[in-house]
């Protein structure tokens, strides 16, 4: 089941809010892509500040002012995950 337009707008705003919090904390981040599958929305960004990003995301999560979410940070110094993803998209 796909999200409604209202849900998509709310998710879009949520993602922009996260990006804004990171930028306000002087953390460079770049939106890469997002996907929605089986009721789960994944939002992917790239940053070179794992510690700062973890702090900001934990602060947002613990504040409970925004919607509930989980996050994971993966180190990918050689951009292997990104290149693998691009290959999967290209091969479809």
Helices and strands as residue ranges (DSSP letters): H 5-24, E 29-37, E 40-47, H 50-63, H 80-91
